[in-house]
Amino acid sequence: MKMRVAILFSFFFLASNAQDKSLLPKLKSHVDYFNSIDTELVVNHVSNKQAFAWMAANIPLFECPDTTVEKIYYYRWWTIRKHLKRTPDGYVFTEFIMPVNHAGKYNTISSGLGHHINELRWLRDPQYLNQYMDFWIHLVPTLPKNHLYNFSSWLQHAVYERYLVDLDTARLRFAFPMLHANYQWWEKEKQVPSGLFWQFDVKDAMEESISGSRKEKNRRPTINSYMYGNAVAMSKMASVLGDNAMDKTYRQKSAALKKLVHDSLWDAKEQFFKVLHTNAQLDDAKEAIGFIPWYFNLPNDKSAFAAQWDELVDASGFRAPWGITTAERRHPDFRTHGSGHGCEWDGAVWPFATTQTLKGLSNLLNNYRHHGKMDATVFYDVFHTYAWSHQKNRLPYLGEYQDEKNGYWLKGDNPRSSYYNHSGFADLIINDLIGLRTREDDLLDIHPLIPEGKWKWFRLSGIAYHGKIFDLQWDETGNRYGEAGFKVMQDGKQLYKAKTLKPIKIKIRP
């Protein structure tokens, strides 16, 4: 235990000294602005006055020529620390800033847990995410945890993705038995004889969808993709831990589920992954949940599957002025299920779904040969629109869901909707747009999805990864930072330099 504390202290000493502090004035400017427009109705562990110091100590600093993307990067970190609570059972993060009836202890909800873990894995101080994960997993045996199962989850996948950032094998070993038990619970409660999983749309946190139901046990692309991703993650974690039997078991589970999703949820005529009803008929609606399989690299690498993504840029499909709709706009039931008082997943724009779709698109571009019409320009344009949509009355804002034509937040001024912690953003910049692709080995894999010529410069500084601190800097002309080219720094020392911004794989120094 003493050795672990010493290692942790050394790591933070390294982090505080290796990070480029030249971007701190920019961080301060953003935080001061956000504070100035905020009423701060709720104060949790980190107040607005403390926000700058907490963010400076914890988050990677970032700047780029796209002022919208840069502003919302900091805004999202500023909002997520509002949800940080210190409790008798450790640190937790909430989803709603106001108490809601369907939450569990400390106002916690599991529906966005995968998004939370992905986002929070980039904090330099690991205690916040460690304790939050322990809260859900198993640290306090007497703490009621039934609300973990209230919503579908890609928990195992997220835990493994966090491991790819910190390589903390001890924590992985500590969590593995519970994650195995968790997977078995879903098999017992939600798996049908065919091997597919069912879920109500409300328990996918996607109620009032076109294809969904609160009573019918639909086989949905959501939960089946989640369980596939969880099985793959369990196999990889077992491999890391040297458990060959579990590795084999979960490889078999993932292979079987992959085949079932292709055989049962793929509409070959419409070229789209869809909901399968209990009458063995696929729903006629194309919904954004059909993109989720790529979040977990599930679909086969064939042009027929890649062609589904054409719908993303089709104005009668999912492209709308204010972002990606949750159902195809051409469908007769589009935006017919509600009036803003409930939760409409029948077409309105949801940051939760946008995050999943962008991550799926990133995986398509990074991990597949067949891309259809998709490229870095599409990714950037969709991401920029997502950033731009973070506004209300022309001020930075994050709510639950939006009208796709005018950007109106459909919860109106309901205070529960403000700072809605139910999606991701910073992770999409670090892991996907800038492109630090996490992996188990000692290669630093960077694959930017910034279209050629789009940004003449950017800097991402203070990234805690594999026990090191990395800074990434691009300056096309040298006019911004006084040095042209793409440069990677490890713990304050140059690791790589090139004239162009291109995908690289370089060995991390011990």
DOMINU-646935 format. One line per 10 residues: number of its first residue (from 1); their letters; for each residue z, y negated, x of C-alpha. Coordinates in pm, 1 decimal. Layout:
! DOMINU-646935
NUM> a> Z/Y/X  ... $
END
This chain:
! DOMINU-646935
1> mkmrvailfs> 0.0/0.0/0.0  89.5/-243.2/281.5  -238.7/-167.9/455.5  -431.7/-233.9/131.9  -257.8/-571.0/89.0  -333.8/-658.1/451.5  -701.8/-572.3/403.4  -712.9/-782.0/88.0  -548.3/-1077.8/263.9  -791.5/-1049.2/554.0 $
11> ffflasnaqd> -1083.7/-1040.5/314.7  -975.0/-1361.1/142.3  -910.7/-1530.5/474.3  -1264.4/-1436.5/571.6  -1400.6/-1555.2/235.6  -1232.8/-1894.4/256.7  -1359.4/-1954.9/609.6  -1710.4/-1809.1/581.9  -1816.5/-1980.9/261.2  -2045.8/-2283.1/292.4 $
21> ksllpklksh> -1841.5/-2568.2/146.6  -2127.8/-2818.1/135.0  -2186.8/-2740.3/-232.5  -1829.8/-2816.1/-341.0  -1908.0/-3180.6/-434.4  -2180.2/-3053.5/-665.8  -1936.8/-2807.8/-823.5  -1685.6/-3090.3/-865.8  -1943.9/-3309.2/-1036.4  -2035.0/-3037.4/-1285.4 $
31> vdyfnsidte> -1672.3/-2951.2/-1362.8  -1576.8/-3316.2/-1410.1  -1861.5/-3355.3/-1657.7  -1770.9/-3041.7/-1852.8  -1407.0/-3152.6/-1866.1  -1508.0/-3497.6/-1989.6  -1686.3/-3361.6/-2297.4  -1422.4/-3099.7/-2384.4  -1132.0/-3128.9/-2627.6  -952.2/-2825.3/-2475.8 $
41> lvvnhvsnkq> -800.7/-2697.5/-2798.6  -688.4/-2376.3/-2627.4  -538.0/-2351.2/-2278.2  -499.4/-2007.0/-2122.1  -428.8/-1922.0/-1756.8  -656.5/-2184.5/-1597.3  -658.8/-2528.6/-1758.3  -945.5/-2774.5/-1732.5  -749.7/-2963.5/-1466.6  -726.2/-2644.0/-1262.0 $
51> afawmaanip> -1085.4/-2535.3/-1326.9  -1239.9/-2688.2/-1014.2  -985.3/-2534.0/-777.1  -1010.8/-2192.3/-944.6  -1390.1/-2194.7/-945.0  -1409.7/-2318.0/-584.9  -1188.4/-2029.6/-477.3  -1368.6/-1763.0/-676.7  -1734.0/-1811.5/-762.2  -2051.8/-1816.3/-552.2 $
61> lfecpdttve> -2178.8/-2173.8/-528.2  -2537.0/-2239.4/-632.7  -2799.2/-2507.9/-643.4  -3167.2/-2510.3/-732.2  -3438.0/-2755.4/-844.8  -3415.8/-2636.6/-1207.5  -3134.2/-2863.8/-1320.8  -3091.6/-2677.1/-1650.3  -3043.1/-2340.9/-1483.1  -2803.3/-2489.1/-1227.3 $
71> kiyyyrwwti> -2594.5/-2673.3/-1487.0  -2559.9/-2371.0/-1713.0  -2471.2/-2147.4/-1416.6  -2162.7/-2360.7/-1360.2  -2103.0/-2409.4/-1731.0  -2084.3/-2034.7/-1786.0  -1828.0/-1991.8/-1507.0  -1636.4/-2290.1/-1647.7  -1631.2/-2128.6/-1992.2  -1538.3/-1776.1/-1882.1 $
81> rkhlkrtpdg> -1225.8/-1894.7/-1699.3  -1113.3/-2041.5/-2034.3  -1084.6/-1680.8/-2154.8  -864.0/-1565.6/-1866.6  -513.2/-1478.5/-1986.4  -213.5/-1371.3/-1785.2  -17.2/-1120.0/-1991.9  278.0/-884.1/-1935.7  12.6/-613.1/-1896.2  -192.1/-801.5/-1638.4 $
91> yvftefimpv> -490.4/-1034.6/-1653.2  -730.3/-998.0/-1944.6  -1034.7/-1185.6/-2071.8  -1090.7/-1261.0/-2436.9  -1416.3/-1273.5/-2630.2  -1322.8/-1542.3/-2883.1  -1129.9/-1848.7/-2772.2  -949.4/-1850.1/-3110.0  -756.4/-1550.0/-3251.0  -966.1/-1322.5/-3472.9 $
101> nhagkyntis> -851.3/-1051.6/-3710.7  -1054.1/-766.1/-3563.8  -921.5/-814.8/-3209.1  -661.6/-596.9/-3041.0  -366.6/-690.6/-2824.3  -392.3/-1034.7/-2658.9  -701.7/-1104.5/-2874.6  -908.8/-860.3/-2667.1  -1227.9/-695.3/-2797.9  -1434.4/-426.4/-2625.5 $
111> sglghhinel> -1781.5/-507.9/-2760.3  -1878.2/-733.5/-2467.8  -1683.8/-542.1/-2201.3  -1996.7/-431.0/-2014.1  -2118.2/-790.0/-1994.5  -1774.5/-906.7/-1879.4  -1754.2/-654.1/-1595.2  -2105.3/-732.5/-1473.1  -2031.1/-1104.2/-1468.4  -1679.3/-1087.1/-1323.4 $
121> rwlrdpqyln> -1770.7/-849.2/-1039.8  -1891.3/-1155.1/-844.9  -1547.7/-1322.5/-837.3  -1412.5/-1326.9/-480.9  -1055.6/-1254.8/-590.0  -1074.2/-901.0/-735.1  -733.1/-905.5/-904.6  -865.1/-1057.8/-1228.1  -1127.0/-792.9/-1292.0  -913.2/-511.8/-1148.4 $
131> qymdfwihlv> -632.6/-581.7/-1392.8  -870.3/-640.2/-1682.6  -1038.0/-305.1/-1621.5  -699.4/-136.4/-1586.2  -594.6/-288.1/-1918.3  -882.3/-108.3/-2086.4  -870.0/206.0/-1878.9  -518.8/325.8/-1812.3  -271.5/115.2/-1617.0  -7.9/91.3/-1894.2 $
141> ptlpknhlyn> 28.7/429.8/-2071.2  230.4/282.2/-2360.2  -27.0/14.0/-2440.8  -233.6/88.0/-2755.2  -594.1/131.8/-2646.8  -754.5/255.1/-2966.9  -957.0/-64.0/-2995.7  -1155.0/46.1/-2687.5  -1344.8/275.4/-2923.9  -1407.4/12.7/-3190.8 $
151> fsswlqhavy> -1749.1/-63.0/-3043.8  -2021.5/117.6/-2854.8  -1985.6/66.6/-2482.5  -2156.5/111.0/-2148.9  -1817.0/114.3/-1975.8  -1890.1/387.5/-1720.5  -2215.3/222.5/-1620.0  -2041.3/-113.6/-1576.2  -1759.6/39.6/-1370.4  -2013.9/195.4/-1135.4 $
161> erylvdldta> -2207.2/-133.4/-1113.3  -1883.1/-303.1/-1012.4  -1831.0/-35.1/-747.3  -2172.4/-122.1/-601.4  -2035.6/-469.5/-527.1  -1694.9/-385.5/-375.9  -1734.2/-16.5/-268.8  -1368.4/42.5/-362.2  -1366.4/423.6/-369.5  -991.4/441.2/-432.8 $
171> rlrfafpmlh> -1023.7/249.1/-758.3  -1320.9/465.8/-856.0  -1116.4/779.2/-800.2  -829.0/631.5/-1000.6  -1056.5/553.1/-1298.2  -1275.2/864.5/-1300.7  -1052.9/1101.6/-1506.3  -1013.3/849.0/-1786.6  -1385.2/766.9/-1783.0  -1456.2/1138.8/-1818.2 $
181> anyqwwekek> -1215.2/1161.9/-2112.1  -1377.4/855.2/-2264.4  -1722.2/1014.9/-2245.9  -1587.5/1330.4/-2407.5  -1443.2/1124.0/-2694.3  -1786.6/982.1/-2774.1  -1938.5/1330.2/-2760.4  -1677.4/1460.7/-3003.8  -1691.3/1169.6/-3247.8  -2050.3/1044.2/-3234.1 $
191> qvpsglfwqf> -2279.8/1323.9/-3116.6  -2489.7/1519.6/-3366.8  -2608.5/1880.5/-3313.2  -2944.8/1765.0/-3174.5  -2760.5/1595.1/-2887.6  -2835.1/1239.0/-2995.9  -2557.1/991.0/-3072.3  -2513.8/794.1/-3395.3  -2355.7/461.4/-3470.1  -2318.5/206.5/-3749.4 $
201> dvkdameesi> -2478.6/-125.4/-3659.5  -2144.6/-303.5/-3709.7  -1987.0/-77.4/-3446.3  -2271.7/-168.2/-3211.3  -2152.0/-528.1/-3270.4  -2493.3/-581.9/-3433.8  -2424.6/-583.7/-3806.0  -2670.1/-690.9/-4075.3  -2966.8/-571.4/-3872.3  -3291.9/-475.6/-4042.8 $
211> sgsrkeknrr> -3262.5/-108.9/-3949.4  -2885.7/-84.4/-3957.7  -2621.4/31.6/-4197.4  -2244.8/27.2/-4231.3  -2252.3/375.6/-4385.5  -2556.7/565.5/-4255.4  -2512.3/749.4/-3926.7  -2826.9/619.4/-3760.7  -2944.6/739.4/-3420.9  -2989.3/406.4/-3247.3 $
221> ptinsymygn> -3147.5/309.5/-2912.8  -2823.4/123.7/-2835.3  -2561.1/395.9/-2820.9  -2806.1/657.5/-2691.5  -2910.1/429.5/-2404.5  -2545.5/345.8/-2334.5  -2447.0/711.7/-2323.5  -2742.0/792.5/-2098.7  -2642.7/509.4/-1863.7  -2282.2/625.0/-1874.3 $
231> avamskmasv> -2382.6/983.6/-1790.0  -2596.0/868.3/-1495.9  -2305.8/654.0/-1373.2  -2060.2/942.8/-1406.9  -2293.0/1161.5/-1201.5  -2319.7/897.9/-929.2  -1945.8/835.2/-925.1  -1879.5/1208.9/-902.0  -2118.1/1225.1/-607.2  -1934.0/943.0/-432.1 $
241> lgdnamdkty> -1605.5/1125.7/-491.8  -1742.4/1459.6/-372.3  -1706.2/1631.2/-710.9  -2019.9/1845.3/-714.0  -1939.2/2017.4/-1043.1  -1902.7/1690.1/-1232.7  -2211.1/1551.3/-1062.0  -2414.7/1846.4/-1186.8  -2263.2/1834.4/-1535.6  -2349.8/1470.6/-1589.1 $
251> rqksaalkkl> -2694.2/1501.4/-1434.0  -2766.9/1767.3/-1695.6  -2627.5/1550.8/-1974.7  -2836.6/1251.0/-1871.9  -3154.6/1457.1/-1837.1  -3109.1/1606.9/-2182.7  -3041.2/1268.8/-2342.5  -3337.4/1108.8/-2165.6  -3568.5/1369.7/-2318.2  -3415.7/1330.7/-2662.7 $
261> vhdslwdake> -3462.5/954.0/-2661.4  -3829.8/994.5/-2569.8  -3884.8/1274.7/-2820.9  -3690.3/1125.7/-3112.2  -3666.6/745.5/-3083.5  -4012.4/659.5/-2948.4  -4268.4/555.2/-3207.3  -4593.3/651.9/-3033.1  -4809.7/479.1/-3292.0  -4620.9/148.7/-3278.0 $
271> qffkvlhtna> -4534.7/195.0/-2907.6  -4171.6/102.0/-2947.1  -3823.0/259.1/-2927.0  -3673.9/247.5/-3275.6  -3381.7/353.6/-3494.4  -3397.4/706.8/-3633.5  -3252.3/744.5/-3983.5  -3072.3/1050.7/-4115.5  -3385.2/1142.6/-4314.7  -3560.5/1197.7/-3977.6 $
281> qlddakeaig> -3778.0/888.5/-4027.0  -3807.2/608.1/-3774.0  -3740.3/261.7/-3909.9  -4046.6/41.8/-3953.4  -3887.3/-255.7/-3773.5  -3925.4/-337.4/-3407.6  -3593.1/-477.0/-3287.3  -3467.5/-610.4/-2955.7  -3247.0/-302.7/-2923.8  -3570.0/-119.3/-2837.9 $
291> fipwyfnlpn> -3565.7/-292.4/-2498.1  -3216.7/-164.6/-2414.1  -3337.8/169.9/-2266.3  -3472.0/-24.5/-1965.9  -3125.5/-172.2/-1905.6  -3041.6/179.2/-1782.8  -3384.2/271.3/-1637.6  -3419.2/537.4/-1906.1  -3790.4/524.9/-2006.8  -4053.6/716.6/-1816.7 $
301> dksafaaqwd> -4268.9/509.5/-1584.4  -4588.1/518.3/-1789.3  -4818.8/245.1/-1914.6  -4764.0/345.6/-2279.1  -4394.1/263.8/-2253.4  -4448.0/-53.2/-2050.3  -4685.2/-175.7/-2323.9  -4381.7/-222.3/-2551.4  -4293.0/-529.6/-2348.2  -4606.0/-710.1/-2470.8 $
311> elvdasgfra> -4403.4/-786.7/-2783.7  -4170.2/-1004.2/-2578.2  -4436.4/-1271.8/-2530.2  -4595.7/-1240.7/-2875.3  -4505.4/-1524.2/-3114.4  -4525.8/-1280.0/-3405.6  -4307.5/-1041.1/-3205.9  -3995.8/-1167.0/-3026.5  -4100.5/-1497.0/-2870.1  -3958.4/-1801.7/-3045.6 $
321> pwgittaerr> -3901.1/-2165.5/-2944.3  -3529.2/-2112.7/-2880.8  -3535.3/-1767.9/-2725.8  -3577.0/-1398.5/-2788.3  -3529.1/-1295.2/-3149.8  -3335.9/-980.4/-3235.1  -3613.7/-851.0/-3461.0  -3990.3/-897.3/-3471.1  -4079.7/-1221.5/-3648.9  -4364.9/-1061.9/-3841.9 $
331> hpdfrthgsg> -4138.0/-819.1/-4028.3  -4093.5/-899.6/-4399.8  -3714.9/-865.6/-4371.1  -3686.1/-1106.4/-4077.3  -3386.3/-1341.6/-4130.0  -3316.3/-1216.9/-4484.0  -2975.0/-1052.8/-4443.5  -2738.2/-1347.3/-4427.3  -2682.4/-1720.3/-4438.1  -2477.2/-1785.6/-4127.0 $
341> hgcewdgavw> -2142.1/-1681.1/-4275.6  -2149.3/-1328.9/-4135.9  -2332.8/-1193.3/-3833.1  -2710.3/-1174.4/-3859.6  -2890.2/-938.2/-3624.2  -3204.0/-943.5/-3838.3  -3383.5/-1194.2/-3618.1  -3150.8/-1472.7/-3505.6  -3118.9/-1536.3/-3131.3  -2810.5/-1370.4/-2979.6 $
351> pfattqtlkg> -2707.9/-1429.4/-2614.6  -2565.1/-1073.3/-2611.6  -2911.5/-927.9/-2680.0  -3089.8/-1177.7/-2455.9  -2872.0/-1066.4/-2164.2  -2955.9/-702.1/-2225.9  -3327.7/-773.7/-2261.6  -3345.9/-980.6/-1943.3  -3161.7/-710.4/-1748.5  -3405.0/-452.9/-1886.8 $
361> lsnllnnyrh> -3701.5/-669.9/-1788.9  -3560.1/-712.5/-1439.7  -3530.6/-336.2/-1404.3  -3887.1/-291.4/-1527.7  -4015.5/-532.9/-1262.0  -3796.1/-392.9/-984.7  -3786.6/-20.4/-1050.5  -4115.0/65.6/-1223.4  -4481.1/73.9/-1119.9  -4614.2/2.6/-1469.6 $
371> hgkmdatvfy> -4529.2/-350.6/-1587.2  -4787.4/-417.1/-1858.9  -4814.7/-795.4/-1902.1  -4474.2/-857.5/-1750.0  -4425.7/-1040.1/-1420.5  -4183.8/-1279.1/-1251.8  -4327.5/-1573.6/-1446.2  -4239.7/-1409.7/-1777.9  -3888.5/-1332.2/-1654.1  -3837.4/-1688.3/-1534.2 $
381> dvfhtyawsh> -3972.0/-1848.9/-1850.2  -3750.9/-1633.6/-2075.3  -3448.7/-1698.1/-1853.8  -3511.6/-2073.2/-1845.1  -3534.2/-2082.7/-2225.3  -3207.5/-1889.9/-2238.8  -3043.7/-2150.6/-2014.6  -3195.3/-2438.0/-2211.7  -3064.8/-2292.4/-2539.4  -2705.2/-2347.0/-2421.0 $
391> qknrlpylge> -2677.2/-2678.4/-2602.8  -2543.6/-2836.3/-2917.4  -2600.2/-3202.5/-2998.2  -2762.8/-3221.3/-2652.0  -2438.6/-3121.9/-2480.9  -2369.0/-2788.8/-2304.8  -2252.7/-2530.0/-2553.7  -2225.1/-2153.8/-2593.3  -2182.9/-2001.8/-2937.4  -2248.9/-1678.7/-3122.9 $
401> yqdekngywl> -2606.5/-1693.3/-3249.2  -2885.2/-1941.9/-3314.9  -3172.3/-2025.4/-3542.1  -3482.7/-1925.7/-3349.1  -3685.6/-2232.5/-3455.6  -3443.4/-2524.2/-3413.7  -3156.2/-2390.6/-3203.0  -2890.9/-2456.5/-3467.6  -2581.6/-2247.7/-3397.6  -2538.5/-2048.3/-3717.7 $
411> kgdnprssyy> -2158.8/-2063.0/-3712.9  -2183.8/-2441.0/-3728.3  -1866.5/-2612.6/-3613.8  -1644.3/-2309.0/-3660.2  -1411.9/-2336.8/-3356.5  -1405.3/-1958.7/-3309.6  -1768.1/-1973.0/-3199.1  -1716.6/-2212.1/-2908.3  -1731.7/-2068.9/-2552.9  -1823.3/-1728.6/-2700.4 $
421> nhsgfadlii> -1766.6/-1478.0/-2420.4  -2010.7/-1213.3/-2541.1  -2299.9/-1220.2/-2293.8  -2388.7/-1272.4/-1928.9  -2557.2/-1542.8/-1725.5  -2432.4/-1578.2/-1365.8  -2497.8/-1209.9/-1299.0  -2858.3/-1256.0/-1414.2  -2900.4/-1527.3/-1151.4  -2730.2/-1341.1/-866.5 $
431> ndliglrtre> -2846.6/-985.3/-935.3  -3184.5/-1051.9/-1097.7  -3334.5/-1400.6/-1053.0  -3223.5/-1447.1/-690.4  -3234.4/-1069.4/-677.7  -2940.6/-929.1/-482.5  -2997.6/-568.2/-589.0  -2669.5/-379.1/-554.8  -2664.8/-38.6/-385.3  -2428.0/211.5/-221.7 $
441> ddlldihpli> -2564.1/205.4/131.7  -2549.8/-60.0/403.6  -2884.8/-219.6/321.1  -2893.2/-571.3/179.4  -3170.2/-549.1/-81.7  -3301.3/-883.8/-209.3  -3591.9/-898.2/-453.2  -3628.1/-1246.8/-604.8  -3790.1/-1287.5/-946.3  -3866.9/-1653.5/-882.6 $
451> pegkwkwfrl> -4242.3/-1706.4/-936.0  -4430.0/-1807.2/-624.9  -4421.1/-2183.9/-580.5  -4169.7/-2236.5/-861.5  -3873.2/-2339.5/-646.7  -3918.8/-2516.1/-315.1  -3552.3/-2460.6/-233.3  -3228.2/-2299.5/-347.7  -2892.5/-2198.0/-205.1  -2649.6/-1931.4/-322.7 $
461> sgiayhgkif> -2333.3/-1935.9/-114.7  -2013.8/-1733.2/-91.6  -2129.2/-1402.5/-239.1  -1861.8/-1137.2/-188.6  -2049.9/-811.6/-139.6  -1952.6/-489.7/41.6  -1652.3/-660.1/198.7  -1865.0/-937.2/351.8  -1957.8/-1291.9/251.2  -2326.8/-1375.2/221.5 $
471> dlqwdetgnr> -2516.0/-1701.9/189.3  -2881.7/-1709.6/82.7  -3093.1/-2016.9/149.6  -3458.1/-2096.4/79.7  -3633.1/-2415.3/188.8  -4011.1/-2409.5/170.6  -4067.8/-2725.8/375.5  -3739.7/-2782.3/558.2  -3693.2/-3114.6/380.4  -3392.0/-2995.4/181.5 $
481> ygeagfkvmq> -3174.9/-2821.4/440.3  -3346.4/-2925.0/761.9  -3474.4/-2575.0/830.1  -3783.0/-2421.8/669.2  -3790.1/-2063.1/547.3  -3562.8/-1803.8/386.7  -3234.3/-1741.9/562.9  -2952.8/-1492.9/503.7  -2610.0/-1552.8/653.2  -2341.0/-1285.3/681.1 $
491> dgkqlykakt> -1986.3/-1410.8/738.1  -2121.7/-1740.5/866.2  -2369.7/-1588.4/1112.8  -2743.3/-1554.2/1065.7  -2850.1/-1205.9/960.1  -3215.0/-1265.9/868.1  -3477.6/-1538.0/871.6  -3840.6/-1547.9/753.9  -4102.8/-1810.1/675.4  -4162.6/-1687.6/320.4 $
501> lkpikikirp> -3950.2/-1591.1/20.7  -4027.1/-1225.2/-33.3  -3844.0/-897.4/-105.9  -3640.9/-775.2/190.4  -3418.8/-484.6/288.2  -3205.5/-548.3/593.2  -2908.9/-367.1/741.8  -2567.6/-524.5/688.7  -2367.5/-573.5/1008.0  -2048.4/-363.1/1030.9 $
END
